[in-house]
């Protein structure tokens, strides 16, 4: 989990170990960390290093990472005119 997400998460931690529960899905981990609605939908979930939907079923021992997509930027910075 990125610093930005950890600051907003219920646990406040970048790494968290949760007990596995039968039927658990990637989105359940997002919800347990306190993310809801549009904020939760904006978080991409990576399960064992591969992007998976929030509905992806988890297995015992799976690793779930939260990623927020970054947008913006125009490539290389422009030089000021006359430089």
C-alpha positions as CSV (number, residue, x, y, z in Angstrom):
1,X,0.0,0.0,0.0
2,X,1.3,3.4,-0.8
3,X,2.0,6.0,1.9
4,X,-1.0,8.0,0.7
5,X,-3.3,5.0,1.1
6,X,-1.8,4.0,4.4
7,X,-2.4,7.4,5.9
8,X,-6.1,7.1,5.0
9,X,-6.5,3.4,5.9
10,X,-8.1,2.3,9.2
11,X,-4.9,0.4,10.2
12,X,-2.6,3.2,9.2
13,X,-0.1,0.6,8.1
14,X,1.6,0.0,4.8
15,X,1.6,-3.7,5.4
16,X,-1.1,-5.6,7.3
17,X,-1.6,-9.3,8.0
18,X,-5.2,-10.4,8.1
19,X,-6.6,-13.8,9.0
20,X,-8.0,-15.6,6.0
21,X,-11.7,-16.2,6.0
22,X,-13.5,-18.5,3.6
23,X,-15.2,-16.6,0.8
24,X,-13.0,-13.5,1.2
25,X,-12.5,-11.3,-1.9
26,X,-10.0,-8.7,-2.8
27,X,-12.6,-5.9,-2.3
28,X,-13.2,-7.1,1.3
29,X,-9.7,-6.1,2.2
30,X,-10.3,-2.7,0.7
31,X,-13.5,-2.3,2.7
32,X,-11.8,-3.5,5.9
33,X,-9.3,-0.8,5.6
34,X,-12.1,1.7,5.6
35,X,-12.4,2.7,1.9
36,X,-15.9,3.1,0.6
37,X,-17.7,4.3,-2.5
38,X,-15.8,6.1,-5.2
39,X,-12.7,6.1,-3.1
40,X,-12.7,2.3,-2.9
41,X,-13.5,1.9,-6.6
42,X,-10.5,4.0,-7.5
43,X,-8.2,1.6,-5.8
44,X,-6.7,-1.1,-8.0
45,X,-6.1,-4.5,-6.3
46,X,-3.1,-6.6,-7.0
47,X,-3.4,-10.2,-5.9
48,X,-0.1,-12.1,-5.8
49,X,1.4,-9.5,-8.1
50,X,-1.4,-9.5,-10.7
51,X,-4.1,-6.9,-11.1
52,X,-7.5,-8.5,-10.2
53,X,-11.0,-7.0,-9.8
54,X,-12.3,-6.4,-6.3
55,X,-14.6,-9.4,-6.8
56,X,-11.6,-11.8,-7.2
57,X,-11.8,-14.6,-4.6
58,X,-8.8,-14.9,-2.3
59,X,-7.0,-18.0,-1.1
60,X,-5.2,-18.6,2.2
61,X,-1.8,-17.0,1.9
62,X,-2.6,-14.6,-0.9
63,X,-1.0,-11.2,-0.9
64,X,-3.2,-8.2,-1.7
65,X,-1.7,-4.8,-2.6
66,X,-3.5,-1.6,-3.1
67,X,-2.5,0.7,-6.0
68,X,-3.8,4.1,-7.0
69,X,-3.5,4.9,-10.6
70,X,-1.6,8.1,-11.3
71,X,-2.6,10.4,-14.1
72,X,-1.3,13.6,-15.6
73,X,1.9,14.9,-16.7
74,X,3.1,15.7,-20.2
75,X,6.4,13.9,-20.4
76,X,9.7,15.8,-20.3
77,X,9.6,19.2,-18.6
78,X,9.6,22.1,-20.9
79,X,12.4,24.6,-20.9
80,X,11.4,28.2,-20.3
81,X,11.5,30.2,-23.5
82,X,14.8,32.0,-24.0
83,X,16.7,29.3,-22.0
